[in-house]
């Protein structure tokens, strides 16, 4: 056992040896020796994926829609799932009201009857039936039965088949907190991962969404001593709405000078600039946690607590983040807790047990990912530190790291998903990185992050070059816009759209209502001259808007198509979908359609009937022509004495 005092006598005692393979005197990063005086070893800590079962299981899950509720909220809601899984859940019989004696298999088990209770009071919150093999069922409940308090309530779901012969359970906890007219309250949407805030900006009434976009900031620049507000005033004008001020580890207490920092935070409150409060030097000491939280927990622009900075790289004690998390939640449940991971796969479950939000910081630009220049040794899965753990050495590493972390999280039984953020590289020319990224590379890493379901962006470090500062702020402003937040906070990315013509394009889609957003990234540095097609997850009828990038995309059948694409091109498109899908299949019929100007509503072209054999109307319409944003289709089919009509708009 080692007690870490961090310059004070009250300390948290941590078992730092538990679970690590390297001897205590061997310096490691991500569990791997990185000095040429030591040899390679298996670091351990790999994520243990569950073993698939031979028979299907019914996996019943329960989670509050939001991480916290306030007693002033109109109502609460649960996210309930009853999915068929081969990994989690319990065995079930796909039958109800059957009788073994009469050899009667009964009726299929298609609906689960559920009751959700407040375990403490015994009050029934929800009584409902949900489809078997469904997820994300949103079930409302009244908050009035809960007395507001800072401690969580335990909640239990009891599920049965209609004949009550099979039973299932799931548990969760919810916070119902007292409303306040000071400080801030920040909640996470557990369905889509977005952040929502109540503070002085909206007069502590209701909630508003915040897409985080802002760097870690050098404290000597944005919060210098003696006090000067010039650089802090410049910071949000670039387009940033969050800041993570990195404390100076050489200062007394390794934190911000309290009196000066109060002046700076007063200005952040005036600017509504959200502070991600950095506790990297304090989170392993309970006294320092308490002191800092008590000092700042009631600030109106406190967004969240940030505890561990790369604990997996530094190989901090496996329980260190969870100890800090539990203490923070006890003192201040109004704000989430975050941390950043650096390693590809090193004790993910243990370290992230201490976080509501997980950052990744894969930095691939200018790095030699196979040979450690500072240490003169190779880098691989058992040896060396090259600045980007187990990376390929390309921009796509950012997307792959997000995918890896999300894959680990979704394979933790009963824990739900956690929002992932990306720390985009905005530095270089030091240590492992021989150059900083270009503006185009930063844009690509930003869009790759969004494409792979990041719900916030931050950067290491501010100030960077003027060009990088400007562009990360500019594109970040677009991500903060209402039109994009509607998709990013209203759905989850459908990743990995099928692309023909090149392997270098990454594309994702989001669907909300009858609109689709598509994000497209060319990770190749050189231009491509061939035809690129992207298969879409739903049938669109028009391209409504090009929010960013090139306007050369057209719709062809159910795909996007473009002749050639520039190196490192980033495009964001908004499309309209058929609002009423017509999937009815008929015997041979005639399809009539007209192309109409959306602006004047006048006919542009009136085409003769086309004979179509058995296929869906929607597929038929989509296959007949490419549709631009300026046109719409009215189509109908005819049979003797019958007319079926659908309006694509």
CORPE-V522989 format. One record per backbone hydrogen bond with DSSP energy under -0.5 kcal/mol. NH is the residue of the N-H (numbers start at 1). CO is the residue of the C=O. If there is no record, write none. Layout:
nh;co
NH;CO
NH;CO
This chain:
nh;co
2;14
4;2
4;12
5;3
8;5
11;9
12;4
12;284
13;11
14;2
14;12
16;14
20;17
21;43
26;23
27;25
29;32
30;313
32;29
34;27
38;35
41;382
43;41
49;47
53;86
57;85
58;90
59;57
59;83
60;58
61;59
61;81
63;79
65;77
67;188
69;175
71;177
73;70
76;141
78;139
79;63
80;78
80;137
81;61
82;134
83;59
85;57
85;83
90;58
92;56
95;93
96;107
99;104
103;100
104;99
105;103
107;96
110;108
112;130
113;111
113;160
114;112
114;128
115;158
116;126
117;156
118;123
119;117
119;154
120;154
122;118
125;116
126;116
128;114
130;112
132;110
133;82
134;82
134;131
137;80
138;136
139;78
139;137
141;76
146;143
148;146
149;176
153;174
155;172
156;117
157;170
158;115
159;168
160;113
161;166
164;161
168;159
170;157
172;155
174;153
176;174
177;69
177;175
183;298
185;198
186;334
187;196
189;194
190;65
190;188
191;65
193;189
195;210
196;187
197;208
198;185
202;199
203;200
204;199
205;202
208;197
210;195
212;210
212;455
214;457
216;459
217;244
218;462
219;217
219;246
221;218
222;218
223;219
224;221
233;229
234;230
235;231
236;232
237;233
237;234
238;234
238;235
239;236
240;235
241;213
242;213
243;274
244;215
246;217
246;244
247;245
249;247
251;248
254;251
255;252
261;257
262;258
263;259
264;260
265;261
266;262
267;263
268;264
269;265
270;266
271;267
272;268
272;269
273;268
274;241
274;272
275;301
276;243
276;274
277;275
277;304
279;277
279;306
282;279
283;279
285;282
289;285
290;286
291;287
292;288
293;289
294;290
295;291
296;292
297;293
299;296
302;299
303;275
303;301
304;275
305;336
306;277
307;305
307;338
310;308
310;340
311;340
314;310
315;311
316;311
320;317
323;319
324;320
325;321
326;322
327;323
328;324
329;325
330;326
331;327
332;328
335;332
336;303
338;305
339;357
340;308
341;359
347;45
351;347
352;348
353;349
354;351
355;352
356;337
357;337
358;419
359;339
360;421
361;341
363;361
363;387
364;362
367;364
368;432
369;367
372;377
373;371
376;372
377;372
379;370
380;383
384;33
391;388
397;394
398;395
399;395
400;396
401;397
402;398
403;399
404;400
405;401
406;402
407;403
408;404
409;405
410;406
411;407
411;408
412;409
413;411
415;412
419;356
420;453
421;358
422;456
423;360
424;422
424;458
426;460
429;433
430;433
433;430
434;366
434;432
442;438
443;439
444;440
445;441
446;442
447;443
448;444
449;445
450;446
451;447
452;448
453;450
454;449
455;420
457;212
458;422
460;424
461;459
462;216
469;465
470;466
471;467
472;468
473;469
474;470
475;471
476;472
477;473
478;474
479;475
480;476
481;478
485;481
486;482
487;484
488;484
489;485
491;487
494;509
495;493
497;507
500;533
506;521
508;519
509;494
510;517
512;515
515;512
516;575
517;510
518;573
519;508
520;571
521;506
522;569
523;504
523;521
528;565
532;562
533;500
534;560
535;498
536;558
540;538
541;576
542;576
544;542
544;574
545;574
547;545
547;572
548;572
554;561
555;627
556;559
559;556
560;534
561;554
562;532
564;530
564;562
565;528
568;524
569;566
571;520
572;548
573;518
574;545
575;516
576;542
577;514
578;539
583;581
586;615
589;612
590;638
591;610
592;590
592;636
594;634
595;605
596;594
596;632
597;602
598;630
601;597
604;595
605;595
607;593
607;605
610;591
612;589
617;584
618;582
620;616
621;617
622;618
623;619
624;620
624;621
625;621
631;628
632;596
634;594
635;633
635;646
636;592
637;644
638;590
639;642
642;639
644;637
646;635
648;633
648;646
